[in-house]
Amino acid sequence: MSLALNPRFTPPTAGTHVFDPDLAVEGRRSIVPRYGDENWSLLALTQNPSQADDLIQWRWFSEVFREPFRYASWTMINYPLPDVDVARQGAAMRSKLSVGRLMKTVNQWSLFARWLEEHGITKLSEARAEDLAEYSFYLKKVRGLARNTATSHLIGLSRLHYYGQGYLPEVDRLLEPPWVTEGMDDYLPAATPLGANITEPIVPATMGPLLVWAMRFVEEYADDILAATAEHRRLVAVAEALKGPIKAGAGERLVTYLERLEADGQPVPASVWGKEAASPGVFLAGLTGTPIAKVHQVMNQPRWKAYRAKNPGRCLLETPVTARLGGEPWHDPFDFYGCTTLLKHLVTACFVILGYLTGMRTGEILALENGSCPNPEGPPEAARRHLIYARQFKVSRDEDGNHDSAGVVREAPWVAVPQVVRTVRVLERLGGHGLLFAAELHDPRQADRRSGRSLAIATMSNRIESFIEWVNAHAESRGRQAEAIPADPHGRVGTGRFRRTLAWHIARRPGGLVALAVQYGHMRTLISEGYGSRSRGGIHDLLDFETARNVAEHLSEVHEAIQEGEGISGPAARRLIHAAAQEHSRFGGIIASVRQARSLLADPTLNVFENKEAFLFCNYDRAKALCHPGRGGKSEAPSLDRCKVNCANIARTDEHARQLREAAGSLEQQAASGAVPEPLADRLQERAQSLTGLADQHDNDRVLAGTGAWR
């Protein structure tokens, strides 16, 4: 199909392809939509494996605006914006859009079309500058859109204006929006931290058990699930190979099998749906080497139909359950029709681990391929790290500066911790030579539309919720309700919250998750050092932001406590008092932007970290730190798991002293309970005395701000 500028501004005919089939990804030409179709799929235009198969649905538009916007959308898909218009809008505008952005833009246009009609405007050319200004107010105040989202809507209208000038009939041309000449700031909501719609991190109470179960699946249950999957696939392959004309005697082996079950009084494998027991055609075909059609013929004979109704059983595989949970088999014997669900949960567990322990975006994870995490080269005795070579899509551009749907391999690969390497190896064992999360392998519906694609982001999001539901039901059935995954108070876990959660946990390192042996300080080092500096696609901004927020919150609490007359003790007491006053003066306990975060972290006097396990603040000075024996390294943060009681960076508050006494009291109670052996009771008592001594020392040495007196 040859495209040329049409001076008559006439739309294509209904049977015209929406875009040139020669531009379609190989294998998808048959799904290129026609201009007159009720729905348009743009899937054939993209090489991004995780792009959702969304549809532009023309029912979004009323009859008044349907055809004008259909023609505008067709034009936007096929023609680039002139360079002069792109230059006017600046970096936010591209001459051509990605498939995902095309879908969003048309969707945003549908909202604008509804608003116009509600305000009595039935032609795009009738909209005035005042109307567009009012619409921006509607987006900001009535719809309550965040700044980035509202910006996207306004850019979409600017694009509609530009296309109207060069391609659309006069009646369908939108006048120049006022923000094109005046700038967008006055038409947008106020900025938010990080300049984005910030998602909440997954709370530790949810993330901890979720990660525990994901690791169980990958590190303990994977061998069982993969073995069961291999047996399942073998039986399916046998059944598929038997399709065709039924030969004489084809049912003899099945009848022999059934007679043996009957003689032994054993149940017959059945598919139970509600109260009905049906014949498991594929299972029995693979098990006995009987064509599926013959299986149903035999099983519908009165003798076997009656026996099955009285003696229905499960379709058990021969694969043994070898892994244990609390000393017992972790799962009942595997069922032919249940192992596909377990495989889905294993793949989901792999995604959870990759999402949480790498810092990669969802699209990067879903686009990982076999071989993307090769074994490092070099002698075994050398310190070697596994690297992940991932494709990134968000900033992928072609030579004209437009989105490149194929993505580009990162120049700076991700560093993989051992848990991640094991996860990748499990996915590689599932077979296939392409994508680790290939839809053809893990969701083989609509094979003609899913070739070369990964699981969709929405599919993976739903599978995470299903994984959590399965885990909670499984934990309850095993009497392990305490290991269930609690609901996150901020809603669904989804796929996009893991990056933020990783940054939050690295910055704050909650004790419950440290117990999982995931070393967050080590993770921060891996993410931050040489292999990418700040080319990590925003993960550094998240790390800085969360670390600075944590420091500001702690120092603000210290400042409030000091103002209320509480004291500080320790070698670094004066430094903590000064840091709290400085933070209060400069930030007031609130970090609202990455710039503020970097400013706080760049001030060495504000490098204050709380160690909850040791009941202290570390006013980190690398030259004085005892947690880094060399003290000449480049560590910009303390190793809180190696705090020394005689370190010059320590300071304690009255609240820490109260916590020390509470902990000591708890230990004394345990020691006196008679429920622990005497040697352990003695050690508990010694630990309690040590904590009490630290609290007494604080009371004796505490200083009050502004008095210069020690009390």
Phi, psi and omega in degrees: 000123180265128180255131176220151179301128184262107183293343181271354180054045180255135180293160175294166175285163185299330183272359181288139175298143180294328174213164185299120179303336178293343178273351184290149175297143183306132179092357183238012182298330183291344182256010175294123185285165175259154185304321184274001180296150178291331180229144176243125170259132179254013184304325183292349182270348189245146174256003177288116187294337183261007179298128180291148178273061179281161181238139165280116184252117186287352173288348174299332185255140174289168180301331182298317187249358187300308185289320175302318181282333174297315181292320178297321180292317178300319179296317181296324180292322191260336185242136173282153173291144175300148181303326183296324179285322178298317181296324181296321184279334178094198188296339183288346184250136175243154182289327174225152187254158172289166179299316179299318180289325175301314180300315181296320182296316179295321177298319178293323176299325180295324176295317178297319180297319179295320180296317179302314183295322178296336180258019173076017180257121186246000176223140180300326182291345181276344182291132180260169178300323179297324178294318180293323176296319178294324179294322177297323176295320178300316179297321186282312189262318184278310179282338178065035182287147174290164186301312181298320180293316178297321177302317179300318179298315182291322176297322177300322178288325174298318179297319178299320177297313182297316178295325179298322182296325187255343191227337191257155176301155185303323183291340182254020180263127176274135180293167182295121178298147183297333182287348177293320181264329185267347187090156188274341193306317182288349183253008185239157173294168179294153180290153177246165178306142182066002178065027184214173175279094188285128174272152179283142174294154176291130185294149181304325181297333177267315186294322182301300178298326179298317179291322178301312182290323177299317179292324176301314180300314186284318189266337184243320187262347187301317181301317179296314183294319180292323177294317178296321178296320179297319178294318178301313181295323179297316180295320178296318181297320178298314181297319180295322183292340182271357180294144181135190180302139180278126181268160178300139180076013184295335184263005187296316181295324177294316180297319177300317179298315181293321179296324177294318177298317181297317181297324181271357182070026182272151179290156178265131176307134182212154171262114184261120177239106185068240179259000183262136176252116182253167179281128177278082189306309184295317181298310181293327177296312180292325184287321186250356182070036181248133177304144184304316180300321179290326176304312182293324177298312182294315185290343177269359173293142185310319183300310185278333176294317179291319181295319179297320181297326181273336186226057179286141179225178180276160178266077189280139175273163179276348181300125180283154174266110187257330183286156183238152174225109182064033178085353180247158175306136186289343184211154173294166176310140187289137178257140181307317184271356178257343185288336176295325176293318178297323178296318177301318181291325177295315179297321178296318178300321177299317179297318180302314181295315179295320181294323186271329188253013178238326188090001181286151172287160182303314181298325178293318181296312183292341179266003179297144183240161172304133180089002181284349177231073184290157174292137182293148179271158179121169181294147182303328184284348181283152176287109185239145179237143173278138178241147177250122179262100186251155173270135175251147186241329188299321183251016181285125183227149175271187185293341178266003180086006179268163182299134176254108188292342180284344182074172177226146178289133180302137174292326180252105182290161176278144176271131185254125173284164185305322180299323180290319179299316179297324179296315179298320181295324177297315179297322180293329180289344182287350177100180183086158183239008183239246184289140176293327180251039185301131179296324180299331182269321188253354178200071193282025175286151177047062186303329182291336180262352189246003179299129179076011182250156173265175170303142179287155180300317179297322178298314180295322178300316178294324181291329176296318177296320178295322178299315180297316179299316180297314180302314183295320177294320180294316180299319179293318181293338180261008180068029182239049183301331181294344181261008178294161180263110181292154176294143177280130183297343180266006175108203183302146178294315178065194181249339189268001184264352185292320178302312181296321180294319177302313180298318180298315183288326176296319182289326188246337175045066179299139187303322182300327182272335175298329180296346178280002180067023172263110189275101186291327175298319177296319178300318181297319179299315182298318183287326190271333190278184190339324191286023177168352182043241181259024178267028184267017173067036173102349183294328177293320177300319179295317179298311180300316183297312182291321179296315180294320177300318181297314179297315182297319180296316180296314182293327177295320178295320178296316180300316180297319179296319179297318179296333179270009173095009179279157186251166180233142177230173176106163181302330183256021183302313181297320179295323179293317178300315179296317180297319180297319179292318180295316180297318181297320181291321186270323188236339179063026178080004185236124173250114187248359181205162177296325179299316177296320180300314181293324178296317179294314184291338180282347181269109184297335180289345180257010178281079184241128182230135178269135173250098185292328181291329181259000178057058181199166168254140173257113174270084198293121171230112187303325183292336183255351188290132176266353179281347175241092188307322182292325180055011178242007183282195184248015183295128181262005180215152180285161170263094188293343177278358180234034179296138177248137186295338182260015182288140181285356181266002187275140170216145178233151177253171175300325179296321176297320179297319178297318179294323177299317181291322178296317179295319178297317179299320179296318179294320178297321179296319178295318182296326183270359186286339184079001183268356180238152179301153185301317178300320178292322178298321178297318180293322177297319180294320178295319179296320179297319179295322179296316179295319178297321178299320178295321178293318178297319179299320177299313182299324181284328189256356188299142179242145177257139181297135173085350182261332184072004183256141174263137181228000000 
